[in-house]
Amino acid sequence: MSNTGKLLALIGGTAVIAAVIAGLFIVGGPEQARVDDRDSSRYRDLLYVNNVLLLHLSKTQVLPNALLESDLCDDCMKTHQFGEFTKKVKDSGAVYSRSNDRNATLCAPFENTAARLATTVNLLRDNFDLDTGCFMISR
């Protein structure tokens, strides 16, 4: 191989390595993917709890004092998902704070910034605040 061929091969190899490193830097690599997966899972669990609370509020006109499955999950029992509620509260790290009969927050700790979280979770509810990681529950 001539010196020119070796030089072109070296430049090409360097360009490929640089592109791979740049791609990992932009995307975040495997660790960032794991963080994104954990946040997506936490959001889905929190969304489930949010939906149970909204259903309870629409039926009773009053939010519960605490996240007790026995108080909230008549519908969970009908759909054979009793037990799932408590698991989702625990898995999400949910913190429920009731301010009055019709207003509460349901928050969880997220690892990503609000901007990154917006790109990694499918925001299915408009009552979720990306900056605080909280659902604002009200009627």
Secondary structure, DSSP 8 states (H G I E B T S, - for coil): --HHHHHHHHHHHHHHHHHHHHHHHHH-HHHHHHHHHHHHHHHHHHHHHHHHHHHHHHHHSS--SS--HHHH-HHHHHTT-TTHHHHHHHHHT-EEEEEETTEEEEE---SS-HHHHHHHS----TTEETTTTEEEEE-
